[in-house]
Amino acid sequence: MHLMHHGIKGQKWGVRRYQNPDGTLTEEGKLRKRDGVQTHFIEEGGTLKKGITLYRVGAEKGDPTSLNRKYFSTNKADHRRWQNTLYDQNMDYGSVSDLRYKTTKDIKIASNTQVGKEFISMINALDEPTWQNVAYKDIKTAINHYPIKVGSNATNESYWGNVGTATIAAQTKTGQMFVEKMLSSGYGGAGDVNGTDVSRDPVVIFNPDDSTKMTSEKLYTSRKQQGFKRHSATFW
């Protein structure tokens, strides 16, 4: 005799990792879907759809674009952690801006591994003088400023993805070349593993003036005016 279970009409098979039987999200589901926006860009890459809200902490009125890139959080939970870390730090420089942006087009986001492949390709295409006199020195500078965050067992592409985004963050000439390389390869941004100390899944957007538009800005010039109430450091 064989026991067979055919299920019931409309039943979906498989383990429910992201949703409870009553339709609510599990903890893993909450982490995967925040504000209706895909996360895990660092691990998986993906696309930021047109019309998505992005969050940012800035230091100057008007939030001018520097070196053709800007850093964003893609959901409120990550933004709260960014606020916790950077509000006080930016206030030391005189002001802090709490900003909201909208994407004005679909933006293709590279995962850290994809970033690594592009960075390796760029480095291999450099002539020897540029490698020795520019890129090699810039990489050392970037690693000194932004210690490697991927694990010791990381793949070669993942390691160099970490280095590539570090050269951008360190405002090096190699980082500027790499932004242009990523744009020419069709990427409008990348998951930023270097920013995971201030946001869980931050992204860096290349040529942001062409793909995003500021929708609101709150500028604070003193801690008293700011009146910022520190949020819990947890995500949920």
C-alpha positions, 0 to 999 in steps of 0.5 A, spaced: 500 500 500 502 506 498 500 513 501 499 518 496 498 525 497 495 529 491 494 536 495 488 540 495 486 545 489 490 551 488 495 549 493 502 551 492 508 546 493 515 548 497 517 551 503 515 558 505 521 561 507 518 568 506 511 568 508 507 565 514 500 561 513 496 567 514 500 571 509 504 576 513 512 576 512 517 572 516 523 575 518 527 573 512 521 575 508 521 582 511 529 582 509 528 580 502 522 585 501 522 592 504 518 598 502 516 593 496 523 594 493 528 588 491 534 588 496 540 584 496 543 588 491 550 587 493 549 579 493 545 579 487 545 585 483 538 587 479 534 593 477 532 599 480 525 601 477 523 608 475 519 611 480 522 608 486 524 612 492 531 613 494 534 615 501 540 619 502 544 623 508 548 629 505 552 634 508 551 640 503 545 644 501 542 642 494 546 636 495 551 637 489 554 631 485 561 629 487 565 625 482 559 623 478 556 618 483 552 618 489 550 613 495 543 611 497 539 607 501 533 603 498 528 603 504 527 606 510 530 601 515 537 602 512 536 609 511 534 610 519 541 606 520 545 611 516 541 617 519 544 614 526 551 613 523 552 620 519 547 625 522 552 627 528 558 626 524 556 630 518 554 635 523 561 636 525 562 639 518 556 644 519 550 641 516 546 635 514 541 634 509 536 628 510 534 627 502 529 623 498 530 622 491 526 618 485 529 614 480 527 617 473 529 611 469 530 604 470 537 603 473 541 597 472 545 595 479 551 590 479 552 585 484 559 586 488 561 580 483 559 583 477 563 589 479 569 585 480 569 582 473 568 589 470 574 592 475 579 586 473 577 587 466 579 594 466 585 593 470 587 588 465 586 593 459 591 598 462 598 600 459 604 598 464 605 605 466 598 607 468 598 601 472 604 602 476 604 610 476 596 610 477 592 604 479 597 600 483 598 606 488 590 608 488 588 601 490 593 601 496 590 608 498 583 605 497 584 599 501 588 603 507 581 608 507 576 602 506 579 595 509 577 589 505 570 587 508 569 580 504 571 574 507 578 571 506 574 565 503 571 570 498 572 569 490 577 573 486 571 577 483 568 578 490 575 581 492 576 585 487 569 588 487 570 590 494 577 593 491 573 597 485 568 600 490 573 602 495 577 606 489 570 610 488 569 611 495 576 614 496 575 619 490 581 616 486 583 617 479 582 610 478 575 610 481 573 615 476 576 611 471 572 605 473 565 609 474 566 611 466 567 603 465 561 601 469 557 606 465 560 604 458 558 597 460 551 598 461 551 599 469 547 605 472 550 603 479 552 598 484 551 594 490 556 598 495 559 593 500 564 598 503 558 602 505 555 596 509 557 599 516 552 605 515 547 601 511 545 594 510 544 594 502 547 601 500 548 602 492 552 607 489 549 610 483 553 613 477 551 619 473 546 620 478 543 627 475 541 623 469 537 617 473 535 620 479 531 627 481 531 630 488 524 630 491 525 633 498 530 636 502 531 637 510 537 641 511 539 642 519 545 647 521 545 645 528 544 639 533 538 643 536 535 645 530 536 638 528 532 635 534 533 628 531 531 622 535 536 617 534 532 610 532 534 603 534 540 600 531 536 594 529 532 594 522 525 592 525 
